[in-house]
Amino acid sequence: MDNLIKTLLVSQIVVCGMLVASILLQNRAEGLGKMFGGGGEVFRTKRGLEKFLYYFTIFLIAVLVVLSLAILKYAE
């Protein structure tokens, strides 16, 4: 059982690192300009790598939640 917890914790750390990288790689075109009234309201669809990173980030969040719940269940 102790080995399972260690494996889940290492998996959680790896998924967290991948999640951070996935978030940082996403397009940051809006920036702070939108906050101060700049930037036009242009509708853009996500394509290619941007779309993949978007869905991959959502997938990693789901995996992180499942791993967290598994650690909570198996921890004594």
N, CA, C and O atoms as a MOPAC input file, in Angstrom:
PM7 MOZYME 1SCF
protein

 N      0.82400 1    -1.20600 1     0.00000 1
 C      0.00000 1     0.00000 1     0.00000 1
 C      0.86300 1     1.26300 1     0.00000 1
 O      0.54200 1     2.25100 1    -0.66000 1
 N      1.96000 1     1.21000 1     0.75100 1
 C      2.84700 1     2.36900 1     0.81900 1
 C      3.46100 1     2.67100 1    -0.54800 1
 O      3.67100 1     3.83100 1    -0.90300 1
 N      3.74300 1     1.61600 1    -1.30400 1
 C      4.31100 1     1.78300 1    -2.63500 1
 C      3.30700 1     2.44200 1    -3.59200 1
 O      3.68600 1     3.22900 1    -4.46000 1
 N      2.03900 1     2.11200 1    -3.41900 1
 C      0.99000 1     2.71000 1    -4.24500 1
 C      0.88500 1     4.21200 1    -3.99600 1
 O      0.74900 1     4.99400 1    -4.93600 1
 N      0.94800 1     4.60700 1    -2.74000 1
 C      0.87300 1     6.03100 1    -2.39300 1
 C      2.05300 1     6.78800 1    -3.00400 1
 O      1.87900 1     7.87800 1    -3.54900 1
 N      3.25000 1     6.21100 1    -2.91400 1
 C      4.43600 1     6.86600 1    -3.48700 1
 C      4.30000 1     7.01100 1    -5.00100 1
 O      4.65700 1     8.04600 1    -5.56400 1
 N      3.78700 1     5.98100 1    -5.65200 1
 C      3.58500 1     6.03400 1    -7.10400 1
 C      2.56200 1     7.10500 1    -7.46900 1
 O      2.75300 1     7.84800 1    -8.43200 1
 N      1.48400 1     7.18300 1    -6.70600 1
 C      0.46400 1     8.20400 1    -6.97100 1
 C      1.01400 1     9.61200 1    -6.74300 1
 O      0.70400 1    10.53100 1    -7.50000 1
 N      1.82500 1     9.78000 1    -5.70800 1
 C      2.41000 1    11.09700 1    -5.43400 1
 C      3.38300 1    11.52300 1    -6.52900 1
 O      3.38100 1    12.68200 1    -6.94500 1
 N      4.21300 1    10.59300 1    -6.99700 1
 C      5.14500 1    10.91500 1    -8.08700 1
 C      4.36200 1    11.23600 1    -9.36000 1
 O      4.71400 1    12.15900 1   -10.09500 1
 N      3.30300 1    10.47300 1    -9.61500 1
 C      2.45800 1    10.74800 1   -10.78700 1
 C      1.82100 1    12.12400 1   -10.68600 1
 O      1.72100 1    12.84000 1   -11.68200 1
 N      1.38900 1    12.49600 1    -9.48400 1
 C      0.77800 1    13.81000 1    -9.28800 1
 C      1.79400 1    14.93000 1    -9.54100 1
 O      1.44300 1    15.95500 1   -10.12500 1
 N      3.02000 1    14.75200 1    -9.11700 1
 C      4.06000 1    15.76000 1    -9.34700 1
 C      4.34100 1    15.90600 1   -10.83800 1
 O      4.48500 1    17.02000 1   -11.34000 1
 N      4.41800 1    14.77900 1   -11.54400 1
 C      4.67100 1    14.82100 1   -12.99500 1
 C      3.51900 1    15.51600 1   -13.71100 1
 O      3.75400 1    16.34100 1   -14.59400 1
 N      2.28200 1    15.19900 1   -13.34500 1
 C      1.11300 1    15.82600 1   -13.98200 1
 C      1.08800 1    17.31400 1   -13.67600 1
 O      0.74400 1    18.11100 1   -14.54800 1
 N      1.44600 1    17.71000 1   -12.45100 1
 C      1.49600 1    19.14100 1   -12.11200 1
 C      2.51800 1    19.87700 1   -12.97200 1
 O      2.24900 1    20.98000 1   -13.44900 1
 N      3.67600 1    19.28100 1   -13.17100 1
 C      4.68800 1    19.89900 1   -14.02800 1
 C      4.21100 1    20.03700 1   -15.46000 1
 O      4.43500 1    21.06300 1   -16.10200 1
 N      3.55100 1    18.99700 1   -15.96100 1
 C      3.02100 1    19.06000 1   -17.32500 1
 C      1.91400 1    20.10300 1   -17.43500 1
 O      1.79900 1    20.77800 1   -18.45800 1
 N      1.10500 1    20.23900 1   -16.39500 1
 C      0.03200 1    21.22900 1   -16.39200 1
 C      0.58700 1    22.65200 1   -16.41400 1
 O      0.08200 1    23.51000 1   -17.13800 1
 N      1.61500 1    22.89600 1   -15.62800 1
 C      2.25000 1    24.22100 1   -15.62600 1
 C      2.82400 1    24.53500 1   -17.00300 1
 O      2.64200 1    25.63900 1   -17.51600 1
 N      3.51700 1    23.56700 1   -17.60200 1
 C      4.09300 1    23.77600 1   -18.93100 1
 C      3.01000 1    24.01400 1   -19.97200 1
 O      3.16700 1    24.86300 1   -20.85000 1
 N      1.91700 1    23.27400 1   -19.88200 1
 C      0.81900 1    23.42600 1   -20.83200 1
 C      0.17000 1    24.80400 1   -20.72700 1
 O     -0.18700 1    25.40800 1   -21.73800 1
 N      0.02200 1    25.29400 1   -19.50300 1
 C     -0.56800 1    26.62500 1   -19.30900 1
 C      0.37100 1    27.70800 1   -19.82400 1
 O     -0.07400 1    28.66500 1   -20.45700 1
 N      1.66200 1    27.56500 1   -19.55800 1
 C      2.61900 1    28.58300 1   -19.99200 1
 C      2.80800 1    28.61300 1   -21.50800 1
 O      3.16600 1    29.65100 1   -22.06300 1
 N      2.57300 1    27.49800 1   -22.17500 1
 C      2.73800 1    27.45200 1   -23.62600 1
 C      1.53900 1    28.01900 1   -24.39000 1
 O      1.63100 1    28.26500 1   -25.59300 1
 N      0.43500 1    28.22300 1   -23.70800 1
 C     -0.75400 1    28.72000 1   -24.40800 1
 C     -0.56700 1    30.16300 1   -24.84100 1
 O      0.25600 1    30.89900 1   -24.29500 1
 N     -1.34900 1    30.54300 1   -25.83000 1
 C     -1.26100 1    31.87700 1   -26.40900 1
 C     -1.62200 1    32.93200 1   -25.38100 1
 O     -2.65800 1    32.85400 1   -24.72100 1
 N     -0.74800 1    33.91800 1   -25.26000 1
 C     -0.99400 1    35.00100 1   -24.31400 1
 C     -1.20500 1    36.31200 1   -25.05800 1
 O     -0.66600 1    37.33700 1   -24.64100 1
 N     -1.94400 1    36.31300 1   -26.10800 1
 C     -2.10300 1    37.48700 1   -26.95600 1
 C     -2.87800 1    38.60500 1   -26.27800 1
 O     -2.63700 1    39.77700 1   -26.57000 1
 N     -3.79600 1    38.27900 1   -25.38600 1
 C     -4.60400 1    39.32400 1   -24.77100 1
 C     -3.80000 1    40.18800 1   -23.82000 1
 O     -3.85100 1    41.41300 1   -23.92200 1
 N     -3.07300 1    39.60000 1   -22.91300 1
 C     -2.25400 1    40.34600 1   -21.97200 1
 C     -3.07900 1    41.27600 1   -21.09700 1
 O     -4.24900 1    41.00800 1   -20.82200 1
 N     -2.46700 1    42.36500 1   -20.66300 1
 C     -3.15600 1    43.32700 1   -19.80800 1
 C     -3.87700 1    44.39800 1   -20.60600 1
 O     -4.59700 1    45.21600 1   -20.03300 1
 N     -3.69600 1    44.40600 1   -21.91900 1
 C     -4.33500 1    45.42700 1   -22.73900 1
 C     -5.84000 1    45.41100 1   -22.63600 1
 O     -6.47800 1    46.46300 1   -22.66800 1
 N     -6.40800 1    44.24600 1   -22.51400 1
 C     -7.85400 1    44.12400 1   -22.41100 1
 C     -8.36200 1    44.72100 1   -21.10600 1
 O     -9.46600 1    45.26500 1   -21.06000 1
 N     -7.56700 1    44.62300 1   -20.05100 1
 C     -7.98200 1    45.12900 1   -18.75400 1
 C     -8.12500 1    46.64900 1   -18.77500 1
 O     -9.00600 1    47.20400 1   -18.11800 1
 N     -7.26600 1    47.31000 1   -19.52300 1
 C     -7.27100 1    48.76200 1   -19.56300 1
 C     -8.01500 1    49.31600 1   -20.77400 1
 O     -7.83900 1    50.48200 1   -21.12500 1
 N     -8.82800 1    48.51100 1   -21.40300 1
 C     -9.67100 1    48.98500 1   -22.49400 1
 C     -9.05300 1    48.84300 1   -23.86900 1
 O     -9.70600 1    49.17200 1   -24.85900 1
 N     -7.85000 1    48.37800 1   -23.97200 1
 C     -7.21600 1    48.21800 1   -25.27200 1
 C     -7.58800 1    46.90100 1   -25.91700 1
 O     -8.25200 1    46.06900 1   -25.29800 1
 N     -7.17600 1    46.70900 1   -27.12800 1
 C     -7.43200 1    45.45200 1   -27.82100 1
 C     -8.85600 1    45.37400 1   -28.33200 1
 O     -9.80600 1    45.65500 1   -27.60100 1
 N     -8.99300 1    44.99700 1   -29.57000 1
 C    -10.32000 1    44.90200 1   -30.15300 1
 C    -11.00900 1    43.61200 1   -29.74200 1
 O    -10.35500 1    42.65000 1   -29.33800 1
 N    -12.28300 1    43.59700 1   -29.84300 1
 C    -13.06100 1    42.40600 1   -29.52800 1
 C    -13.15600 1    41.54300 1   -30.78200 1
 O    -14.19800 1    41.49600 1   -31.43600 1
 N    -12.09100 1    40.88200 1   -31.10000 1
 C    -12.03600 1    40.05400 1   -32.29800 1
 C    -12.25600 1    38.59900 1   -31.89700 1
 O    -11.56500 1    38.07500 1   -31.02300 1
 N    -13.21100 1    37.96100 1   -32.53400 1
 C    -13.48300 1    36.55000 1   -32.25000 1
 C    -12.52300 1    35.69400 1   -33.05400 1
 O    -12.42600 1    35.82200 1   -34.27400 1
 N    -11.81500 1    34.82200 1   -32.35400 1
 C    -10.88500 1    33.91000 1   -33.00600 1
 C    -11.20200 1    32.49600 1   -32.57000 1
 O    -11.54300 1    32.25700 1   -31.41100 1
 N    -11.09200 1    31.57100 1   -33.48200 1
 C    -11.24900 1    30.17500 1   -33.11400 1
 C     -9.88000 1    29.57800 1   -32.85700 1
 O     -8.88600 1    29.99300 1   -33.45300 1
 N     -9.83700 1    28.61200 1   -31.97700 1
 C     -8.58100 1    27.93400 1   -31.68300 1
 C     -8.31200 1    26.91800 1   -32.78900 1
 O     -9.20200 1    26.16700 1   -33.18800 1
 N     -7.08500 1    26.90600 1   -33.27200 1
 C     -6.71500 1    25.97900 1   -34.34500 1
 C     -5.36500 1    25.36300 1   -34.05200 1
 O     -4.52300 1    25.96000 1   -33.38100 1
 N     -5.17700 1    24.18800 1   -34.55200 1
 C     -3.87500 1    23.52800 1   -34.50200 1
 C     -3.36300 1    23.29500 1   -33.09500 1
 O     -4.05700 1    22.72400 1   -32.25300 1
 N     -2.13900 1    23.74300 1   -32.85000 1
 C     -1.46700 1    23.52200 1   -31.57400 1
 C     -2.20000 1    24.21300 1   -30.43600 1
 O     -2.26500 1    23.67900 1   -29.32800 1
 N     -2.74500 1    25.37900 1   -30.68900 1
 C     -3.47400 1    26.11100 1   -29.65200 1
 C     -4.68900 1    25.31300 1   -29.16500 1
 O     -4.96300 1    25.26200 1   -27.96600 1
 N     -5.40100 1    24.70000 1   -30.08700 1
 C     -6.56800 1    23.88600 1   -29.74000 1
 C     -6.12800 1    22.63600 1   -28.97900 1
 O     -6.75900 1    22.25300 1   -27.99400 1
 N     -5.04700 1    22.00200 1   -29.43300 1
 C     -4.52600 1    20.82300 1   -28.74800 1
 C     -4.12600 1    21.15900 1   -27.32000 1
 O     -4.46900 1    20.41900 1   -26.39800 1
 N     -3.40400 1    22.26500 1   -27.11600 1
 C     -2.97500 1    22.65200 1   -25.77300 1
 C     -4.17000 1    22.95200 1   -24.87300 1
 O     -4.14600 1    22.63600 1   -23.68300 1
 N     -5.20600 1    23.55600 1   -25.42900 1
 C     -6.41200 1    23.87400 1   -24.66400 1
 C     -7.06100 1    22.59400 1   -24.12800 1
 O     -7.35000 1    22.49300 1   -22.93500 1
 N     -7.28800 1    21.62300 1   -25.00900 1
 C     -7.92200 1    20.38100 1   -24.58300 1
 C     -6.98100 1    19.52100 1   -23.73200 1
 O     -7.44100 1    18.81000 1   -22.83800 1
 N     -5.68200 1    19.57700 1   -23.99500 1
 C     -4.70400 1    18.84400 1   -23.20300 1
 C     -4.65400 1    19.38100 1   -21.77500 1
 O     -4.49000 1    18.61200 1   -20.82700 1
 N     -4.79400 1    20.70400 1   -21.61900 1
 C     -4.82100 1    21.30600 1   -20.29700 1
 C     -6.04200 1    20.84000 1   -19.51500 1
 O     -5.93800 1    20.52300 1   -18.33000 1
 N     -7.19400 1    20.79700 1   -20.16900 1
 C     -8.40900 1    20.31500 1   -19.51300 1
 C     -8.24400 1    18.85100 1   -19.10300 1
 O     -8.65100 1    18.46100 1   -18.00900 1
 N     -7.65600 1    18.04900 1   -19.97100 1
 C     -7.40700 1    16.63700 1   -19.66700 1
 C     -6.48200 1    16.49900 1   -18.45800 1
 O     -6.73300 1    15.67700 1   -17.57600 1
 N     -5.41200 1    17.29900 1   -18.41300 1
 C     -4.47500 1    17.22100 1   -17.29500 1
 C     -5.13000 1    17.63800 1   -15.98300 1
 O     -4.82400 1    17.07200 1   -14.93300 1
 N     -6.02100 1    18.61200 1   -16.02900 1
 C     -6.74300 1    19.01100 1   -14.81900 1
 C     -7.60400 1    17.86600 1   -14.30900 1
 O     -7.65900 1    17.60900 1   -13.10600 1
 N     -8.27700 1    17.17700 1   -15.23100 1
 C     -9.11100 1    16.03300 1   -14.83100 1
 C     -8.25000 1    14.91700 1   -14.22900 1
 O     -8.62800 1    14.31500 1   -13.22400 1
 N     -7.09400 1    14.64300 1   -14.84100 1
 C     -6.19800 1    13.61400 1   -14.32100 1
 C     -5.69100 1    14.00800 1   -12.93600 1
 O     -5.58800 1    13.16100 1   -12.04900 1
 N     -5.37700 1    15.28200 1   -12.74600 1
 C     -4.89600 1    15.75700 1   -11.45000 1
 C     -5.96200 1    15.59300 1   -10.37300 1
 O     -5.65000 1    15.21500 1    -9.24400 1
 N     -7.20500 1    15.87300 1   -10.71000 1
 C     -8.30000 1    15.70400 1    -9.74200 1
 C     -8.46200 1    14.23400 1    -9.37500 1
 O     -8.62400 1    13.90100 1    -8.20100 1
 N     -8.41900 1    13.35600 1   -10.37200 1
 C     -8.55700 1    11.92100 1   -10.11000 1
 C     -7.39800 1    11.41300 1    -9.24800 1
 O     -7.61300 1    10.64100 1    -8.31400 1
 N     -6.18600 1    11.83700 1    -9.55500 1
 C     -5.03700 1    11.42800 1    -8.74300 1
 C     -5.15700 1    11.94000 1    -7.30700 1
 O     -4.84100 1    11.21500 1    -6.36400 1
 N     -5.60400 1    13.16300 1    -7.13900 1
 C     -5.77300 1    13.72700 1    -5.80000 1
 C     -6.80900 1    12.95100 1    -5.00300 1
 O     -6.61100 1    12.67200 1    -3.82100 1
 N     -7.90900 1    12.60400 1    -5.64800 1
 C     -8.94200 1    11.82200 1    -4.95600 1
 C     -8.45000 1    10.41000 1    -4.63100 1
 O     -8.79800 1     9.86400 1    -3.58400 1
 N     -7.65500 1     9.81900 1    -5.50600 1
 C     -7.10000 1     8.48600 1    -5.22900 1
 C     -6.13200 1     8.53500 1    -4.06800 1
 O     -6.13000 1     7.63500 1    -3.22900 1
 N     -5.30600 1     9.57200 1    -4.00300 1
 C     -4.37700 1     9.71800 1    -2.88100 1
 C     -5.16600 1     9.90200 1    -1.58600 1
 O     -4.81400 1     9.32200 1    -0.55900 1
 N     -6.20800 1    10.69100 1    -1.62700 1
 C     -7.03300 1    10.91000 1    -0.44500 1
 C     -7.68900 1     9.61100 1     0.02900 1
 O     -7.79300 1     9.36300 1     1.23000 1
 N     -8.12800 1     8.79300 1    -0.91800 1
 C     -8.79300 1     7.52900 1    -0.56700 1
 C     -7.82200 1     6.53600 1     0.04800 1
 O     -8.14700 1     5.89000 1     1.04400 1
 N     -6.63100 1     6.40400 1    -0.53400 1
 C     -5.69600 1     5.37500 1    -0.09100 1
 C     -4.79100 1     5.82200 1     1.05900 1
 O     -4.13200 1     4.98400 1     1.67400 1
 N     -4.74400 1     7.10700 1     1.36000 1
 C     -3.94700 1     7.58000 1     2.48900 1
 C     -4.68100 1     7.23800 1     3.79600 1
 O     -5.90600 1     7.33200 1     3.88000 1
 N     -3.93800 1     6.85700 1     4.76400 1
 C     -4.56400 1     6.45700 1     6.02200 1
 C     -4.63400 1     7.58900 1     7.00100 1
 O     -5.13500 1     7.41400 1     8.11200 1

